[in-house]
Amino acid sequence: MIIDLTGRRAVITGSTAGIGRATAEGLARAGASVVINGSRAERLASAVDEMRELFPDGEIDGVVADLATPKGAATLFEQAAHADILVNNVGSAWLQPFVDTSDDEWLKIFQLNVMSGIRATRHYLPAMVERGWGRVIFVSSESAVNIPPDMIHYGTTKTAQLAVSRGVAETVGGTGVTVNAVLPGPTRSELLIDSIAAQAEADGTSTAEAELALLKNTRPTSLIHRLATTDEVANLIVYLSSEQASATTGAALRVDGGIVRSVA
């Protein structure tokens, strides 16, 4: 299968590192012009420079914007008004007991993980429908259906993304626009690797041992017995962004290493 996205413009939120960065690179490799996003100017500039070096013939732009806020969303829309492909990837997570999670913390993670995608989809979707082609992808998580007891706030936002994704897909049926969600499992992203390294240091073990312990203690049903790579997740997102995926919409597709024990 050859995926050719030449002439398509992709906006990937939260894409200076991790799954977002791997997705941006995958889409650029397929020929799309790419807009990457981050909330820190220096880091974004570095990511743009690195990607332009990787893809000297590509069109790579960057927008500094904190998408947890309406103001940040407006900045993104002003500087990147058009998108054929929208990947709602930006998000955050942290370990915290349910009873210790304050209202402000619930609202903070909901603004970033859920409202960022709602605002972006609301902005880019109408023009996609008018043109008769578009791709919207929400990067959810297997935690959406396998709620982690030490991150209920995070799992809740990921479930919300599934509801938004399916609901929006229903509204654009027959238009040529597809809307889907992907559900990664534990992935070798910067956020998780930093957490594993900190746990290894606290336990006096190696990062490899801490990684295995994480899977054994929190995701023992993994069938690959390792973390996924960001490229493995990005590959599915790139496919969903393609013409070849035109019959896939309203779906929640897992790339979780088999963690969720379900036949569907």
Backbone torsions as a table, in degrees:
resi	resn	phi	psi	omega
1	MET	NA	126.7	176.6
2	ILE	-108.7	117.2	179.2
3	ILE	-96.9	119.2	-179.3
4	ASP	-120.8	112.6	-179.1
5	LEU	-110.9	23.2	177.4
6	THR	-56.7	131.7	-179.4
7	GLY	90.2	-8.0	177.7
8	ARG	-95.7	146.2	178.8
9	ARG	-114.1	127.4	-176.0
10	ALA	-116.4	134.7	172.3
11	VAL	-112.0	122.6	-179.3
12	ILE	-120.3	115.9	-178.3
13	THR	-82.5	148.0	179.2
14	GLY	58.3	56.7	-167.6
15	SER	-123.5	25.5	175.5
16	THR	-83.5	-14.5	-179.2
17	ALA	-156.8	174.5	171.7
18	GLY	64.8	-147.3	-178.0
19	ILE	-60.3	-39.8	-179.7
20	GLY	-61.5	-44.3	179.7
21	ARG	-65.9	-44.7	178.6
22	ALA	-61.6	-36.4	177.8
23	THR	-67.2	-43.1	178.7
24	ALA	-59.9	-42.8	179.0
25	GLU	-66.3	-41.2	179.2
26	GLY	-63.1	-41.5	179.6
27	LEU	-69.3	-39.2	177.2
28	ALA	-64.3	-39.2	179.3
29	ARG	-63.2	-30.0	178.4
30	ALA	-83.8	0.2	174.5
31	GLY	104.1	-2.8	-179.7
32	ALA	-73.5	147.6	164.7
33	SER	-79.0	143.3	-166.5
34	VAL	-128.7	135.1	171.0
35	VAL	-112.3	117.5	176.2
36	ILE	-101.4	159.0	-172.6
37	ASN	-140.5	144.8	172.6
38	GLY	-160.0	165.4	-176.9
39	SER	-94.6	-8.2	-179.6
40	ARG	-113.8	121.0	-171.8
41	ALA	-60.9	-46.3	-176.2
42	GLU	-63.7	-43.2	-178.7
43	ARG	-67.5	-40.0	179.6
44	LEU	-63.9	-44.2	-179.9
45	ALA	-58.8	-41.2	178.9
46	SER	-64.1	-42.9	-179.8
47	ALA	-64.5	-41.4	178.7
48	VAL	-62.8	-44.7	178.9
49	ASP	-60.2	-43.9	-179.4
50	GLU	-63.7	-41.4	-179.0
51	MET	-71.0	-36.0	177.3
52	ARG	-66.2	-31.0	175.7
53	GLU	-70.7	-38.3	178.4
54	LEU	-69.0	-35.3	-175.4
55	PHE	-127.3	72.4	-174.7
56	PRO	-62.3	-23.9	178.8
57	ASP	-96.0	-0.1	-178.0
58	GLY	-89.6	168.9	175.8
59	GLU	-107.5	107.2	-176.4
60	ILE	-120.9	120.9	177.0
61	ASP	-123.1	161.1	178.6
62	GLY	-135.2	145.8	177.6
63	VAL	-130.5	121.5	174.7
64	VAL	-83.2	117.6	-179.1
65	ALA	-163.6	134.4	173.7
66	ASP	-89.2	103.6	-172.4
67	LEU	-80.2	5.9	172.4
68	ALA	-79.1	-3.9	-176.9
69	THR	-126.5	149.9	174.1
70	PRO	-59.3	-35.5	179.3
71	LYS	-63.4	-43.9	178.0
72	GLY	-63.4	-40.3	178.3
73	ALA	-62.1	-42.1	179.4
74	ALA	-62.1	-37.0	177.2
75	THR	-62.6	-44.9	178.1
76	LEU	-60.0	-46.8	-175.5
77	PHE	-67.5	-32.1	178.9
78	GLU	-69.1	-40.5	-175.3
79	GLN	-90.5	-19.3	177.6
80	ALA	-137.7	76.5	-171.8
81	ALA	-72.8	-25.0	-170.6
82	HIS	-118.3	140.8	173.0
83	ALA	-152.3	134.6	169.2
84	ASP	-89.5	-28.1	-178.7
85	ILE	-129.1	126.1	176.9
86	LEU	-120.5	122.7	175.9
87	VAL	-112.5	107.8	179.8
88	ASN	-84.4	87.8	-173.0
89	ASN	-106.8	-27.8	-171.4
90	VAL	-57.7	140.4	179.5
91	GLY	179.7	171.5	179.0
92	SER	-145.9	166.2	179.5
93	ALA	-155.8	150.5	172.2
94	TRP	-155.6	152.2	178.0
95	LEU	-77.4	132.7	177.7
96	GLN	-167.9	133.0	176.7
97	PRO	-61.7	146.1	-178.9
98	PHE	-55.0	-45.2	-174.9
99	VAL	-70.5	-15.1	179.6
100	ASP	-99.5	1.1	-177.9
101	THR	-91.2	115.8	-174.4
102	SER	-79.3	167.6	175.1
103	ASP	-56.5	-45.0	-178.3
104	ASP	-61.4	-38.2	179.1
105	GLU	-70.1	-38.0	174.7
106	TRP	-61.0	-46.2	-178.6
107	LEU	-66.9	-37.3	179.6
108	LYS	-61.4	-48.5	-177.1
109	ILE	-73.0	-30.8	177.9
110	PHE	-68.0	-40.2	178.5
111	GLN	-60.4	-44.0	-176.7
112	LEU	-77.5	-49.7	-172.1
113	ASN	-78.2	-29.7	-174.3
114	VAL	-112.1	-54.0	-174.7
115	MET	-66.2	-29.5	177.6
116	SER	-59.1	-45.0	179.5
117	GLY	-70.7	-35.8	177.2
118	ILE	-63.0	-47.7	-178.5
119	ARG	-63.4	-44.9	-177.5
120	ALA	-65.9	-43.4	179.7
121	THR	-64.3	-41.4	179.2
122	ARG	-60.6	-35.4	-179.6
123	HIS	-75.0	-49.4	-170.9
124	TYR	-84.6	-24.2	-172.6
125	LEU	-62.4	-46.3	-175.4
126	PRO	-56.9	-40.8	-180.0
127	ALA	-69.5	-34.1	174.8
128	MET	-59.8	-46.4	-179.9
129	VAL	-62.4	-42.0	-179.9
130	GLU	-62.4	-38.6	-180.0
131	ARG	-79.0	-17.9	179.6
132	GLY	81.6	19.0	177.5
133	TRP	-159.8	137.0	175.8
134	GLY	179.5	159.8	178.7
135	ARG	-135.6	125.8	173.8
136	VAL	-121.8	127.3	-178.0
137	ILE	-130.9	127.1	175.6
138	PHE	-100.4	127.5	175.6
139	VAL	-90.1	96.9	179.9
140	SER	-91.8	-134.2	-178.0
141	SER	-171.5	154.2	171.7
142	GLU	-62.9	-17.3	175.6
143	SER	-66.0	-13.5	176.1
144	ALA	-67.6	-30.7	-179.1
145	VAL	-114.9	-3.5	-177.3
146	ASN	-134.1	65.5	-167.3
147	ILE	-57.2	121.0	179.3
148	PRO	-75.6	126.3	-177.0
149	PRO	-64.2	-21.1	178.5
150	ASP	-96.2	5.2	176.1
151	MET	-147.9	53.5	-178.3
152	ILE	-61.8	-37.4	179.1
153	HIS	-60.0	-42.4	178.9
154	TYR	-67.1	-49.2	179.9
155	GLY	-57.3	-38.9	179.7
156	THR	-62.1	-42.3	179.4
157	THR	-66.6	-34.1	-179.4
158	LYS	-72.3	-33.6	173.0
159	THR	-65.7	-40.5	178.4
160	ALA	-59.9	-38.1	178.1
161	GLN	-61.3	-38.0	178.5
162	LEU	-63.9	-40.1	179.4
163	ALA	-65.4	-44.1	179.2
164	VAL	-63.5	-46.3	-178.1
165	SER	-58.6	-50.4	-179.5
166	ARG	-64.5	-42.4	-179.1
167	GLY	-62.8	-44.0	179.3
168	VAL	-66.3	-38.6	176.5
169	ALA	-56.8	-39.3	179.3
170	GLU	-62.6	-34.7	-175.7
171	THR	-76.2	-17.4	-175.6
172	VAL	-117.2	19.8	179.1
173	GLY	-56.8	135.6	176.8
174	GLY	80.2	5.5	-176.3
175	THR	-96.3	-11.3	-172.5
176	GLY	92.3	-1.9	177.1
177	VAL	-101.4	131.9	175.8
178	THR	-111.9	147.7	179.0
179	VAL	-133.5	122.9	-177.0
180	ASN	-140.5	165.9	174.2
181	ALA	-125.7	145.7	172.4
182	VAL	-114.5	145.9	-175.8
183	LEU	-120.8	86.6	175.9
184	PRO	-69.8	153.8	167.4
185	GLY	-94.5	-162.9	177.5
186	PRO	-56.1	125.3	-171.5
187	THR	-127.3	145.1	-177.5
188	ARG	-73.8	64.2	177.3
189	SER	-99.7	165.0	-177.6
190	GLU	-57.0	-43.1	-177.0
191	LEU	-60.1	-47.0	-177.5
192	LEU	-74.0	-40.1	-179.6
193	ILE	-62.8	-39.9	177.2
194	ASP	-62.8	-40.0	179.2
195	SER	-66.0	-41.7	178.8
196	ILE	-64.6	-41.9	179.4
197	ALA	-62.6	-40.5	178.7
198	ALA	-65.7	-39.4	178.7
199	GLN	-67.3	-38.6	178.5
200	ALA	-62.4	-42.6	178.9
201	GLU	-64.3	-41.6	-179.7
202	ALA	-66.1	-34.1	-178.2
203	ASP	-90.4	-9.5	-178.1
204	GLY	71.3	32.4	179.7
205	THR	-120.6	178.5	176.7
206	SER	-83.4	162.4	177.5
207	THR	-65.2	-34.2	177.9
208	ALA	-62.8	-42.5	178.3
209	GLU	-66.5	-39.4	179.5
210	ALA	-66.2	-35.9	178.2
211	GLU	-65.1	-45.1	178.0
212	LEU	-64.0	-39.0	179.1
213	ALA	-64.7	-38.9	178.1
214	LEU	-59.3	-48.5	-179.4
215	LEU	-64.4	-43.0	-178.2
216	LYS	-64.8	-40.2	-173.6
217	ASN	-85.1	-32.2	-174.1
218	THR	-114.1	-26.5	-179.1
219	ARG	-137.2	60.7	-176.1
220	PRO	-68.0	-12.8	-179.0
221	THR	-87.4	3.2	177.4
222	SER	-56.1	132.8	179.2
223	LEU	-94.4	-13.5	177.9
224	ILE	-98.2	-12.3	174.6
225	HIS	57.5	35.3	177.8
226	ARG	-163.7	170.1	171.7
227	LEU	-74.5	147.0	171.0
228	ALA	-74.3	159.2	173.2
229	THR	-92.1	158.3	178.0
230	THR	-63.4	-33.8	178.6
231	ASP	-65.4	-36.2	179.8
232	GLU	-63.9	-37.1	176.4
233	VAL	-71.9	-44.4	-178.4
234	ALA	-60.2	-34.4	-179.5
235	ASN	-57.9	-40.0	179.0
236	LEU	-68.7	-39.7	179.7
237	ILE	-64.4	-42.1	178.7
238	VAL	-61.8	-42.7	177.1
239	TYR	-59.4	-46.7	-179.0
240	LEU	-64.3	-20.7	178.4
241	SER	-82.6	-6.9	-169.4
242	SER	-93.5	168.1	173.3
243	GLU	-64.5	-33.1	-177.5
244	GLN	-63.4	-21.0	-177.7
245	ALA	-96.1	22.4	-172.6
246	SER	-65.2	-19.8	179.1
247	ALA	-97.8	5.4	179.1
248	THR	-106.0	109.5	178.3
249	THR	-153.9	154.0	-177.2
250	GLY	70.1	17.5	-173.1
251	ALA	-104.2	155.6	171.1
252	ALA	-119.5	106.3	-170.8
253	LEU	-106.7	125.6	-175.8
254	ARG	-88.8	138.1	169.5
255	VAL	-132.5	59.3	-166.2
256	ASP	-110.6	8.9	-178.3
257	GLY	69.5	20.0	177.5
258	GLY	81.3	16.5	-176.5
259	ILE	-63.8	-43.8	-178.5
260	VAL	-75.7	119.1	-176.1
261	ARG	-86.2	84.3	-178.1
262	SER	-148.5	148.2	178.3
263	VAL	-90.5	-2.7	-179.6
264	ALA	-134.7	NA	NA
